[in-house]
Amino acid sequence: MSRNIVVIGGTSGIGSAIATGFAEQGDSVSVTGHEPCTDLPSGMQGHVLDVRDTAAVEQFFADIATLDVLVNCAGVIRRGGAEFTADGFADVVDINLGGSQRCCIAALPALKAVQGCIINTASMLTFFGSGMAPAYAASKGGIGQLTRSLAIAWAPFGIRVNALAPGWIATPLTKPLTDDDGKSTGILGRTPMGRWGTPDDVVGPARFLASPDAGFVTGTILPVDGGYSAA
């Protein structure tokens, strides 16, 4: 049976791979992005959505009667010291953490209608800090606690809430690092599996968390990092 799935931030990188993976299973998938996206696979619908805009988020989900899976993948990182400024810090946290919270709250009625589930996007930086990206790390730490808290709050509704914690995945967000031989060598040297991850590496774990096989799994943060966090 086809499920109704929404992937927030599903027009590029990890979000796009997850959306495609669900669509390939025959699910009905809607994706959102900050900019219009016209190059979507067959069977997918695209929408422009700024997750900082509470009214826009509420309106988007008001048109959805039932939702089997909500995937929150919208996220940014600001480089060059921008996250050490008040405005830069606030913007990153508002998108990465506030945006996920807005979408979870707005989607609650549609999730309750079918006992759907939520998959948030955490990070390695949910578990430890970053001297270069304090706002990104703070937002992802918050994603961990948001995930656990909503899992507790919404279990009585039959709603499971989990998160994926990708490691070093080669995406447009990490291109400045994959293009830097020195930094890439350091990352690979600590990654037991010895390679950069790809967005497709995250698809299987997302499918698992959204499946009946994970029916007793909630409040979990699942690392998908090639062993980086274990090293």
One Martini backbone bead per residue (centre of mass of N, CA, C, O) as a GRO file, in nm:
protein
  231
    1MET     BB    1   0.095   0.037   0.023
    2SER     BB    2   0.069   0.360  -0.017
    3ARG     BB    3   0.244   0.628   0.113
    4ASN     BB    4   0.257   0.932   0.294
    5ILE     BB    5   0.528   1.160   0.213
    6VAL     BB    6   0.748   1.396   0.381
    7VAL     BB    7   1.026   1.607   0.264
    8ILE     BB    8   1.220   1.819   0.425
    9GLY     BB    9   1.461   1.902   0.226
   10GLY     BB   10   1.420   1.721  -0.075
   11THR     BB   11   1.615   1.866  -0.324
   12SER     BB   12   1.884   1.766  -0.171
   13GLY     BB   13   2.089   1.537  -0.097
   14ILE     BB   14   1.971   1.350   0.149
   15GLY     BB   15   1.672   1.421   0.100
   16SER     BB   16   1.662   1.328  -0.196
   17ALA     BB   17   1.741   1.032  -0.150
   18ILE     BB   18   1.508   0.959   0.038
   19ALA     BB   19   1.277   1.033  -0.149
   20THR     BB   20   1.357   0.838  -0.376
   21GLY     BB   21   1.347   0.578  -0.205
   22PHE     BB   22   1.042   0.594  -0.153
   23ALA     BB   23   0.942   0.614  -0.446
   24GLU     BB   24   1.063   0.331  -0.532
   25GLN     BB   25   0.836   0.187  -0.338
   26GLY     BB   26   0.553   0.363  -0.407
   27ASP     BB   27   0.544   0.624  -0.278
   28SER     BB   28   0.405   0.928  -0.175
   29VAL     BB   29   0.597   1.225  -0.259
   30SER     BB   30   0.690   1.517  -0.078
   31VAL     BB   31   0.877   1.816  -0.142
   32THR     BB   32   1.099   2.058   0.004
   33GLY     BB   33   1.209   2.404  -0.060
   34HIS     BB   34   1.346   2.721  -0.084
   35GLU     BB   35   1.347   2.644  -0.383
   36PRO     BB   36   1.266   2.579  -0.682
   37CYS     BB   37   1.174   2.247  -0.824
   38THR     BB   38   1.170   2.076  -1.152
   39ASP     BB   39   1.377   1.815  -1.102
   40LEU     BB   40   1.170   1.557  -1.068
   41PRO     BB   41   1.066   1.269  -1.016
   42SER     BB   42   0.842   1.055  -1.071
   43GLY     BB   43   0.586   1.107  -0.819
   44MET     BB   44   0.677   1.394  -0.739
   45GLN     BB   45   0.635   1.672  -0.517
   46GLY     BB   46   0.682   2.026  -0.521
   47HIS     BB   47   0.782   2.275  -0.265
   48VAL     BB   48   0.777   2.586  -0.124
   49LEU     BB   49   0.971   2.628   0.192
   50ASP     BB   50   0.996   2.818   0.490
   51VAL     BB   51   1.081   2.707   0.809
   52ARG     BB   52   1.065   3.005   0.947
   53ASP     BB   53   0.755   3.004   0.858
   54THR     BB   54   0.489   2.935   1.038
   55ALA     BB   55   0.248   2.991   0.849
   56ALA     BB   56   0.352   2.821   0.610
   57VAL     BB   57   0.370   2.554   0.757
   58GLU     BB   58   0.074   2.534   0.844
   59GLN     BB   59  -0.046   2.547   0.556
   60PHE     BB   60   0.087   2.300   0.437
   61PHE     BB   61  -0.038   2.091   0.654
   62ALA     BB   62  -0.345   2.162   0.621
   63ASP     BB   63  -0.351   1.992   0.331
   64ILE     BB   64  -0.298   1.734   0.522
   65ALA     BB   65  -0.463   1.457   0.641
   66THR     BB   66  -0.235   1.234   0.590
   67LEU     BB   67   0.068   1.092   0.764
   68ASP     BB   68   0.323   0.857   0.768
   69VAL     BB   69   0.584   1.046   0.686
   70LEU     BB   70   0.832   1.251   0.846
   71VAL     BB   71   1.105   1.440   0.700
   72ASN     BB   72   1.382   1.617   0.846
   73CYS     BB   73   1.630   1.803   0.623
   74ALA     BB   74   1.656   2.087   0.691
   75GLY     BB   75   1.976   2.262   0.632
   76VAL     BB   76   2.253   2.454   0.778
   77ILE     BB   77   2.577   2.617   0.718
   78ARG     BB   78   2.816   2.853   0.849
   79ARG     BB   79   3.090   3.004   0.730
   80GLY     BB   80   3.352   3.214   0.824
   81GLY     BB   81   3.225   3.287   1.128
   82ALA     BB   82   2.905   3.332   1.126
   83GLU     BB   83   2.834   3.158   1.396
   84PHE     BB   84   2.970   3.402   1.586
   85THR     BB   85   2.716   3.546   1.533
   86ALA     BB   86   2.407   3.632   1.620
   87ASP     BB   87   2.262   3.600   1.346
   88GLY     BB   88   2.392   3.336   1.248
   89PHE     BB   89   2.311   3.160   1.484
   90ALA     BB   90   2.002   3.204   1.476
   91ASP     BB   91   1.951   3.101   1.185
   92VAL     BB   92   2.049   2.810   1.214
   93VAL     BB   93   1.862   2.730   1.449
   94ASP     BB   94   1.593   2.804   1.307
   95ILE     BB   95   1.620   2.594   1.082
   96ASN     BB   96   1.719   2.321   1.213
   97LEU     BB   97   1.530   2.333   1.476
   98GLY     BB   98   1.278   2.511   1.436
   99GLY     BB   99   1.183   2.377   1.173
  100SER     BB  100   1.134   2.096   1.287
  101GLN     BB  101   0.932   2.178   1.505
  102ARG     BB  102   0.718   2.304   1.322
  103CYS     BB  103   0.661   2.049   1.154
  104CYS     BB  104   0.577   1.859   1.378
  105ILE     BB  105   0.338   2.025   1.487
  106ALA     BB  106   0.182   2.062   1.213
  107ALA     BB  107   0.171   1.733   1.158
  108LEU     BB  108   0.013   1.592   1.389
  109PRO     BB  109  -0.275   1.539   1.282
  110ALA     BB  110  -0.181   1.359   1.038
  111LEU     BB  111  -0.031   1.150   1.212
  112LYS     BB  112  -0.265   1.062   1.402
  113ALA     BB  113  -0.459   0.944   1.181
  114VAL     BB  114  -0.209   0.696   1.121
  115GLN     BB  115   0.034   0.654   1.296
  116GLY     BB  116   0.290   0.796   1.240
  117CYS     BB  117   0.621   0.917   1.148
  118ILE     BB  118   0.950   1.041   1.253
  119ILE     BB  119   1.242   1.190   1.080
  120ASN     BB  120   1.527   1.314   1.184
  121THR     BB  121   1.824   1.532   1.155
  122ALA     BB  122   2.113   1.477   1.267
  123SER     BB  123   2.447   1.419   1.412
  124MET     BB  124   2.756   1.401   1.528
  125LEU     BB  125   2.697   1.692   1.670
  126THR     BB  126   2.508   1.568   1.889
  127PHE     BB  127   2.770   1.442   2.064
  128PHE     BB  128   2.964   1.682   1.965
  129GLY     BB  129   3.167   1.936   1.899
  130SER     BB  130   3.239   2.266   1.729
  131GLY     BB  131   3.483   2.508   1.649
  132MET     BB  132   3.335   2.605   1.359
  133ALA     BB  133   3.005   2.512   1.437
  134PRO     BB  134   2.809   2.606   1.688
  135ALA     BB  135   2.520   2.619   1.568
  136TYR     BB  136   2.505   2.344   1.440
  137ALA     BB  137   2.565   2.184   1.698
  138ALA     BB  138   2.334   2.298   1.868
  139SER     BB  139   2.103   2.209   1.679
  140LYS     BB  140   2.174   1.899   1.688
  141GLY     BB  141   2.145   1.867   1.986
  142GLY     BB  142   1.845   1.952   1.983
  143ILE     BB  143   1.741   1.723   1.804
  144GLY     BB  144   1.785   1.502   2.009
  145GLN     BB  145   1.586   1.618   2.227
  146LEU     BB  146   1.339   1.643   2.050
  147THR     BB  147   1.313   1.348   1.977
  148ARG     BB  148   1.284   1.234   2.264
  149SER     BB  149   1.045   1.411   2.358
  150LEU     BB  150   0.837   1.334   2.134
  151ALA     BB  151   0.841   1.033   2.187
  152ILE     BB  152   0.709   1.059   2.464
  153ALA     BB  153   0.459   1.244   2.398
  154TRP     BB  154   0.353   1.055   2.126
  155ALA     BB  155   0.312   0.753   2.198
  156PRO     BB  156  -0.002   0.757   2.266
  157PHE     BB  157  -0.054   0.804   1.937
  158GLY     BB  158   0.155   0.609   1.773
  159ILE     BB  159   0.416   0.791   1.754
  160ARG     BB  160   0.719   0.790   1.599
  161VAL     BB  161   1.057   0.917   1.708
  162ASN     BB  162   1.340   0.976   1.505
  163ALA     BB  163   1.701   0.963   1.417
  164LEU     BB  164   1.953   1.068   1.207
  165ALA     BB  165   2.332   1.038   1.204
  166PRO     BB  166   2.526   1.168   1.002
  167GLY     BB  167   2.817   1.185   0.867
  168TRP     BB  168   3.044   1.198   0.618
  169ILE     BB  169   2.877   1.349   0.355
  170ALA     BB  170   2.856   1.384   0.012
  171THR     BB  171   2.770   1.720  -0.038
  172PRO     BB  172   2.711   2.047  -0.085
  173LEU     BB  173   2.773   2.107   0.223
  174THR     BB  174   3.073   1.941   0.203
  175LYS     BB  175   3.251   2.044  -0.039
  176PRO     BB  176   3.478   2.212   0.107
  177LEU     BB  177   3.598   1.934   0.220
  178THR     BB  178   3.627   1.745  -0.030
  179ASP     BB  179   3.817   1.970  -0.177
  180ASP     BB  180   4.005   1.927   0.080
  181ASP     BB  181   4.266   1.728   0.121
  182GLY     BB  182   4.341   1.770   0.417
  183LYS     BB  183   4.057   1.736   0.545
  184SER     BB  184   3.983   1.466   0.412
  185THR     BB  185   4.214   1.299   0.531
  186GLY     BB  186   4.131   1.336   0.828
  187ILE     BB  187   3.852   1.208   0.807
  188LEU     BB  188   3.940   0.929   0.690
  189GLY     BB  189   4.139   0.858   0.928
  190ARG     BB  190   3.877   0.827   1.136
  191THR     BB  191   3.731   0.640   0.935
  192PRO     BB  192   3.701   0.307   0.935
  193MET     BB  193   3.583   0.281   0.628
  194GLY     BB  194   3.755   0.497   0.442
  195ARG     BB  195   3.504   0.693   0.361
  196TRP     BB  196   3.276   0.858   0.209
  197GLY     BB  197   2.967   0.925   0.215
  198THR     BB  198   2.641   0.881   0.086
  199PRO     BB  199   2.316   0.946   0.047
  200ASP     BB  200   2.245   0.639   0.000
  201ASP     BB  201   2.337   0.543   0.291
  202VAL     BB  202   2.058   0.669   0.426
  203VAL     BB  203   1.814   0.517   0.308
  204GLY     BB  204   1.790   0.249   0.462
  205PRO     BB  205   1.755   0.366   0.749
  206ALA     BB  206   1.498   0.523   0.678
  207ARG     BB  207   1.326   0.285   0.595
  208PHE     BB  208   1.338   0.140   0.863
  209LEU     BB  209   1.213   0.364   1.051
  210ALA     BB  210   0.940   0.352   0.853
  211SER     BB  211   0.892   0.062   0.941
  212PRO     BB  212   0.760  -0.217   1.096
  213ASP     BB  213   1.046  -0.311   1.202
  214ALA     BB  214   1.026  -0.024   1.390
  215GLY     BB  215   0.771  -0.046   1.594
  216PHE     BB  216   0.981  -0.036   1.876
  217VAL     BB  217   1.108   0.244   1.767
  218THR     BB  218   1.198   0.514   1.991
  219GLY     BB  219   1.418   0.775   2.058
  220THR     BB  220   1.630   0.737   1.828
  221ILE     BB  221   1.985   0.760   1.736
  222LEU     BB  222   2.120   0.692   1.414
  223PRO     BB  223   2.415   0.613   1.303
  224VAL     BB  224   2.572   0.724   0.971
  225ASP     BB  225   2.944   0.701   0.980
  226GLY     BB  226   3.155   0.457   0.947
  227GLY     BB  227   3.254   0.484   1.270
  228TYR     BB  228   3.337   0.770   1.375
  229SER     BB  229   3.199   0.766   1.672
  230ALA     BB  230   3.387   0.505   1.758
  231ALA     BB  231   3.695   0.626   1.736
   0.00000   0.00000   0.00000
